[in-house]
Each structure stands twice: as C-alpha cells, then as structure tokens.
Amino acid sequence: GSVKTIDATENQRFQEFMRLVDKYRKMGVRTNADNPDDAQKAVSFGAEGIGLFRIEHMFYGKNGATPLDILRNMILSSNKEERLAALNELEPHIKEAAKSTLKILNHKPLTFRLMDPPLHEFVPQTEEKQRAKAAERGITFEEIKKRIDALHEVNPMMGLRGARLGIVYPEISEIQFRALFQATAELMKEGFDPRLEIMVPLTIDVKELKHQKAIADRVQAEVEAQFGVKINYLYGTMIEIPRATLMADEIAEVAQFFSFGTNDLTQMTLGFSRDDVNEIIHTYIDQKIIAADPFKTLDQAGVGQLVQAGVQRGRFVNPKLKVGVCGEHGGDPASVEFFYKAGMTYVSCSPFRVPVARLAAAQAKIKAEKCNCGCCGK
C-alpha cells in the first residue's frame, strides 16, 4: 500500500535540523533560478537570495512561447530597425518576469545575468518551423535559412555571447537594463524592497564592464526621472574565463561583485567540453589520471588556483568585494568547503541542492575552527 508523506519543507525535524545548521553556518547560500516558480521553491528550502537568474532561460517552459518567438525575431533580424522592433516587444516580458521574481525575493538579493545565449540554439531547427517563421515574417524560406546559417559558429561556447553580444549590439543590453530598472522602480513605488544585482557574463577585460556600465548609467537616470525614485543596485560580472581571474584586480575597479561561473571556467581551463566529454572523463577516472569528474567536483589543484587568484586580486583592490559561485559546484559538499576556505561570500546552486549546500557550509566552518593551522580544514 501507499505510505503517507509530507512535503520535505514542512517536516519539523528537517526544519529543526536546518536551524541548527544555520546556527554554525557563516557563508551565504543562494539558488540558481530561471523563473518565479523556481525562486519560490528555493526560498522554501532556505535560499537567502538568487545568485543566478539567466534571462534567456525565461523563454523556455511555462508562458515562454510568446517571448521565445520574439527572441527568435530579434536573433534573425537583418538590420538594427528589425532588431529594435523585436526588442521593444520583448521588453515587457523581461520586465514582468523580473518584477515577479523580485517580488518573491523581497528583501533578498537577486542577480540577473544579462542574456548569454549561443544564438544558434534559439532559432527554429526543423525545416517545417523555419518555413513557418519565414511565412510569419513575410520573407522567403531561402532568406530565413540564409540568416540561420549565418549564425553558425564552429565553437559557439566561445562565440558571440555574453558581454560580446551587448558590445556588438548595445541595444540588446539597453533593453535589458531598462526592463530591470523599471521592474525595480515599480516595486519600490508599491512598497516593496527589491535588491537588484546585474551581472555581465563572459568578461575578459574591465573595458567591457565600463562599456556596458555607461549604457546602464544612462538608462538608470532615465528610469529614475520617469518614476521619481532612486534605484540602488549592485553591478558585477561573472568570472568564467581564465584571463578574467588574472585580470581580477583591474575588473574589481568597476565590479561590485564577482560570481564565478565554475562550469565554464572548468571547461576553458581543462579544455574539456562539458557537453560531449563523458567518455573521456570516465576513462580518465578509471585510469586514475583524475580523481573525479571536474564538472561535478571542483578541480581544486588547477581551476581552484584560478578561483583563489581571482578572489585575492579582486579583494586587494576592493576589500568589500562580494564574491560568489554560481556553477553547479556550489551544491557539491567538497567544493563548498574549498569555496569557504577561499573566502567566498556565498555559493549558489539549484533549488533542491540548497539544504545540502547549507549543511556543507556549516561543516566547512566547523572544520576550519578545529584546524590548528587555520587553513587546511582537517
């Protein structure tokens, strides 16, 4: 027969245990979320904020069909006029998702990552859908196919995405800044306390951050004048390219926070493609060349050195620099212990891994206090 069950978050013994965990924990624990439902779920598991909200991921799942279609129109635009028309249609959808999530996270920080889509992944793939899109836009199938083919990149993970997208097409960044600032201003007028953080991904140089910040400053002033409010927010970057860890002192002159994207940092440091390297990794583990899958447990000897360098160089310039992790390593206990010793402000992981991350963070602090040398955690 069936066994009577309850929601895990309503289990009184679970709640009591997590209160004990948080009594010892020092490092913050946030969640990764792509929609308001994810955010609500994570808050119920004790997340103290959202460390990664991927704007382009809101176009998938529930209520995503319309904004996804508009995003495709933007990607397939052949000139700035077409692109702006699509972006103006897209803005209210971004604003609504941002506002709904900021409302749920009231008083808690929420980090929005600017759009970082490998462009070819967001266009219609089948001939049937391509023909439908061509008919909708009033152009030939050959023309739509030509535009899609032009987006092909040999290595899309290193292509036109992240900060590069906003520098090549600044109007894409502008519309996102406007949507985020307007969502924040509207909530402030309604009596809420939104804690907005904006993160520029895939940066390699401080000049990229300055370029995007100039757009943000202009749009912020326009929105503040429109709503009659003063918007306070944090401006930061995702550290996911090895060069960024080495240039962290310069980047920290502009960035108020770093969030280490350890998935991509691992990929670019080890030269392993996380999408199609499983057979190699399993063989390497079997042959004892590496101890564990570096995409599940942080490679502390290699990637870890870059993380430590980034933290140290960034904090040398800005001692108040907030530093977090938003890769899936943020939910792995062994990696969480390393991040604590590296001086991270918080880790961010998927909603269901939040309790594990909270426990690992508490254990890391207890181990560090018992350690005679104060650094090894043993």
C-alpha positions in Angstrom: 0.0 0.0 0.0 0.9 3.7 -0.1 2.9 5.4 2.6 1.7 8.7 4.0 4.1 11.5 3.0 4.5 15.2 3.7 6.4 18.0 1.8 10.0 17.9 2.9 10.0 21.6 3.8 7.1 21.0 6.2 9.0 18.3 8.1 9.5 19.7 11.6 12.6 17.6 12.2 14.1 18.9 8.9 13.3 22.4 9.9 14.9 21.9 13.4 18.0 20.4 11.9 18.4 23.2 9.4 18.1 25.8 12.2 21.0 24.0 13.9 22.9 24.1 10.6 22.4 27.8 10.1 23.5 28.5 13.7 27.0 27.4 12.7 27.0 28.4 9.0 28.8 31.7 8.1 28.9 31.6 4.2 25.7 32.5 2.4 23.7 30.1 0.3 21.7 31.3 -2.7 20.0 29.5 -5.6 20.0 29.5 -9.3 16.6 30.2 -10.8 15.1 30.9 -14.2 11.5 31.8 -13.3 9.4 32.9 -10.4 8.3 29.3 -9.6 11.9 28.2 -9.2 12.5 31.2 -6.9 9.6 30.4 -4.7 10.7 26.8 -4.4 14.2 27.8 -3.4 13.1 30.3 -0.8 11.1 27.4 0.8 14.3 25.4 1.0 16.1 28.3 2.8 17.8 30.1 0.0 19.0 33.6 1.0 18.7 35.0 -2.5 19.2 34.2 -6.1 22.8 34.1 -7.3 22.0 33.4 -11.0 18.8 34.3 -12.9 19.5 33.6 -16.6 17.3 36.0 -18.5 17.3 34.0 -21.7 16.1 30.8 -19.9 12.8 32.6 -19.0 11.9 32.0 -22.6 11.5 28.3 -22.0 8.8 26.5 -20.1 5.5 27.9 -18.9 4.4 31.0 -20.7 7.6 31.1 -22.7 6.2 30.5 -26.2 5.5 34.2 -27.0 8.7 35.7 -25.7 10.7 32.9 -27.3 9.2 33.7 -30.6 10.0 37.4 -30.2 13.6 36.5 -29.2 13.9 34.5 -32.4 12.7 37.5 -34.4 15.5 39.6 -32.7 18.2 37.0 -33.4 17.0 36.6 -37.0 16.9 40.4 -37.6 18.8 41.6 -40.7 19.2 45.2 -39.5 19.0 47.4 -36.5 15.5 48.6 -37.2 14.2 45.0 -37.2 16.2 44.2 -34.1 14.8 47.2 -32.2 11.3 46.4 -33.1 11.7 42.9 -31.7 13.5 44.2 -28.6 10.7 46.7 -27.9 8.2 43.7 -28.0 10.5 41.7 -25.7 11.0 44.3 -23.0 7.6 43.9 -21.2 8.1 40.2 -21.0 11.6 40.6 -19.4 10.2 43.3 -17.0 7.3 41.1 -15.9 9.5 38.1 -15.2 11.9 40.3 -13.3 9.2 42.0 -11.3 7.5 38.8 -10.3 10.8 37.3 -9.1 12.0 40.4 -7.3 8.6 40.5 -5.5 9.1 36.9 -4.3 12.6 37.7 -3.2 11.6 40.9 -1.4 14.4 42.0 0.9 16.7 39.3 -0.6 19.3 39.8 -3.3 18.6 38.8 -6.9 21.3 38.6 -9.5 20.1 38.9 -13.1 22.7 37.7 -15.7 22.4 39.6 -18.9 21.4 37.4 -21.9 24.1 34.9 -22.7 22.6 32.7 -25.5 24.6 30.8 -28.1 22.5 32.3 -30.8 22.1 29.3 -33.0 20.4 27.4 -30.1 17.4 29.8 -30.1 16.4 29.7 -33.8 13.9 27.2 -35.3 15.8 24.0 -36.2 13.4 22.0 -38.4 12.5 22.9 -42.0 8.8 23.0 -41.0 9.4 25.5 -38.3 11.8 27.5 -40.4 9.2 27.8 -43.2 6.6 28.8 -40.6 8.8 31.6 -39.4 9.6 32.7 -42.9 5.8 32.9 -43.7 5.2 34.8 -40.4 7.8 37.4 -41.2 6.9 37.7 -44.9 10.2 36.5 -46.3 11.2 33.5 -48.3 12.3 30.2 -46.8 15.7 30.7 -48.6 16.2 34.0 -46.8 15.4 32.7 -43.4 17.7 29.7 -44.0 20.4 32.0 -45.0 20.1 34.1 -41.8 20.1 30.9 -39.7 23.2 29.5 -41.4 25.0 32.8 -40.9 24.6 32.3 -37.1 26.5 29.1 -37.2 29.7 29.1 -35.2 32.4 26.4 -35.1 32.7 26.8 -31.3 29.6 28.6 -30.1 30.7 28.5 -26.4 33.5 30.9 -27.4 31.4 32.9 -29.9 29.1 35.9 -29.9 27.6 35.7 -26.5 27.8 37.2 -23.0 29.4 40.7 -22.8 30.3 40.5 -26.5 26.7 40.4 -27.6 26.0 43.7 -25.7 29.1 45.4 -27.2 28.4 44.4 -30.8 24.7 45.2 -30.3 24.4 47.7 -27.4 20.6 48.0 -27.9 20.3 44.4 -26.6 21.9 45.5 -23.3 19.9 48.7 -23.2 16.5 47.0 -23.3 17.5 44.6 -20.5 18.7 47.4 -18.3 15.5 49.3 -18.9 13.3 46.3 -18.1 15.2 45.5 -14.9 15.3 49.1 -13.7 11.6 49.6 -14.4 10.6 46.4 -12.6 12.7 47.6 -9.6 11.2 51.1 -9.7 7.6 49.8 -9.9 8.1 47.6 -6.9 9.6 50.4 -4.9 6.6 52.6 -5.7 4.4 49.7 -4.5 6.2 49.5 -1.1 8.5 46.5 -1.8 12.2 46.3 -1.1 13.8 44.9 -4.3 17.5 44.0 -4.0 18.6 44.2 -7.7 22.0 42.9 -8.9 23.0 43.0 -12.5 25.8 40.6 -13.8 27.6 41.0 -17.1 28.8 37.5 -18.2 31.8 36.2 -20.1 34.0 39.2 -19.5 37.8 39.2 -20.1 38.6 42.9 -19.5 37.4 45.8 -17.4 36.8 47.9 -20.6 33.8 45.6 -21.3 32.3 46.4 -18.0 32.9 50.1 -18.5 31.2 50.0 -21.9 28.1 48.3 -20.5 28.1 50.4 -17.4 27.9 53.6 -19.5 24.6 52.3 -21.0 23.3 51.2 -17.6 24.0 54.6 -16.1 22.2 56.5 -18.8 19.1 54.2 -18.7 19.1 54.2 -14.9 18.9 58.0 -14.9 16.1 58.0 -17.4 14.0 55.4 -15.3 14.7 57.3 -12.1 13.4 60.5 -13.6 10.4 58.7 -15.0 9.4 57.1 -11.7 10.8 59.7 -9.2 12.8 57.2 -7.3 16.5 56.5 -6.5 17.5 52.9 -7.6 20.3 51.3 -5.7 21.7 48.1 -7.3 24.9 46.2 -7.5 26.8 45.9 -10.8 29.1 42.9 -11.2 30.4 40.3 -13.5 30.6 36.5 -14.0 34.2 35.2 -13.8 34.3 32.3 -16.2 37.3 32.8 -18.4 40.9 32.2 -17.1 42.0 35.6 -18.2 39.4 37.3 -16.0 40.8 35.6 -12.9 44.2 37.0 -13.8 42.9 40.5 -14.5 40.6 40.5 -11.5 42.3 43.4 -9.8 41.5 45.7 -12.8 38.0 44.3 -13.1 37.3 44.9 -9.4 37.8 48.6 -10.1 34.3 48.6 -11.7 32.6 45.4 -10.5 31.0 45.4 -7.1 30.8 41.7 -7.0 32.2 38.6 -8.7 30.3 35.4 -9.4 32.5 32.6 -10.5 30.9 30.5 -13.3 32.9 27.4 -12.5 31.2 25.3 -15.2 32.7 27.4 -18.0 35.9 28.1 -16.0 36.5 24.4 -15.7 35.7 23.8 -19.4 38.1 26.6 -20.6 40.9 25.7 -18.1 41.0 21.9 -18.7 40.0 22.1 -22.4 37.2 19.6 -21.7 33.8 20.2 -23.4 31.2 19.6 -20.8 28.7 18.7 -23.4 30.5 15.7 -25.0 33.4 14.7 -22.9 31.8 12.0 -20.7 33.6 9.0 -22.2 37.0 10.7 -21.8 36.3 11.7 -18.2 35.1 8.3 -17.2 38.2 6.7 -18.8 40.4 9.2 -17.0 38.8 8.4 -13.7 39.1 4.7 -14.3 42.8 5.1 -15.2 43.3 7.3 -12.1 44.5 10.2 -14.2 42.0 12.4 -12.5 40.2 11.7 -9.2 36.7 12.9 -10.0 34.5 14.4 -12.7 35.7 18.1 -12.7 32.2 19.3 -13.7 30.8 17.7 -10.5 33.6 18.3 -8.0 35.8 21.3 -8.5 39.4 20.7 -9.7 41.0 22.3 -6.7 44.6 21.8 -7.9 44.0 23.6 -11.2 40.8 25.5 -11.5 40.9 26.1 -7.8 44.1 28.1 -8.1 42.5 30.4 -10.6 39.5 30.9 -8.3 41.8 31.8 -5.4 43.8 34.2 -7.6 40.6 35.9 -8.7 39.3 36.3 -5.1 42.7 37.6 -3.8 43.3 40.0 -6.7 39.8 41.4 -6.6 39.7 41.9 -2.9 43.2 43.6 -3.0 41.6 46.4 -5.0 38.2 46.3 -3.4 38.2 44.8 0.2 34.4 44.9 0.2 34.0 42.9 -3.0 31.2 40.3 -2.7 32.3 37.0 -4.2 30.1 34.1 -5.0 29.9 30.9 -7.1 27.0 30.2 -9.5 28.2 27.0 -11.1 26.8 23.6 -10.1 29.9 23.2 -7.9 28.0 25.4 -5.4 26.0 22.4 -4.4 28.8 19.9 -4.1 30.0 19.5 -0.4 33.7 19.1 -1.2 33.7 22.1 -3.4 31.7 24.2 -0.9 34.4 23.5 1.7 37.0 24.8 -0.8 35.0 27.9 -1.5 34.6 28.7 2.2 38.3 28.5 2.7 38.8 30.6 -0.4 36.8 33.4 1.3 33.6 33.3 -0.7 30.7 35.4 0.4 28.2 32.9 -0.8 27.6 29.9 -3.1 24.6 29.5 -5.4 23.2 26.2 -6.6 20.0 24.6 -7.9 16.9 24.8 -5.6 16.9 21.2 -4.5 20.6 21.3 -3.5 20.2 24.3 -1.2 19.8 22.2 2.0 23.0 20.2 1.1 24.9 23.5 0.5 23.7 24.9 3.8 24.9 21.8 5.6 28.3 21.7 3.8 28.9 25.4 4.5 28.2 24.8 8.3 30.5 21.8 8.3 33.3 23.8 6.5 33.2 26.5 9.2 33.3 23.9 12.0 36.3 22.1 10.3 38.1 25.4 9.9 37.7 26.3 13.5 39.0 22.9 14.6 42.0 23.2 12.3 45.2 24.1 14.3 46.8 25.9 11.3 43.5 27.7 10.5 43.7 26.9 6.8 43.6 23.2 5.9 40.2 22.4 7.4 41.3 19.0 8.6 
